[in-house]
């Protein structure tokens, strides 16, 4: 992207890209952030398969009202105290 407005334009049109071509466009994430996001989404799928209500945010998730956060040291989700 050469112009500053290119990213903004692309992010505004990401819904159209999904509908037309099935291409998902996400925010700029580092490889580490993508890995963490992937692990959160995998856990989300597992918990929803068990019938639980799950909400996912950046580096944290809520399962049945219990908040879990990503621990850099453990490289896993830990229950928030």
Phi, psi and omega in degrees: 000123187266323181263155179297325182282349183300315181296316180299315179299316181296317181294327178290330184262009184295330177295320178295319179298322179292314182295318184283313190240354181073026181258124178267135179241125182246168176300164176293119178233144174288167179299323178296315179296323177295320179296316179296315179300318179299316180296321177296317181292325176297316179296322178300315179299317180298314183291321178293328177295333177277358178089015182268154177272127185228137173238136182241136174227187181291113178064019175204161177211160179236123180244114179052041178085355179260124184272133177240139180236155180281126178257116182298320182294314181280339185057042180201171176282139175229148180292132180289136183276000000 
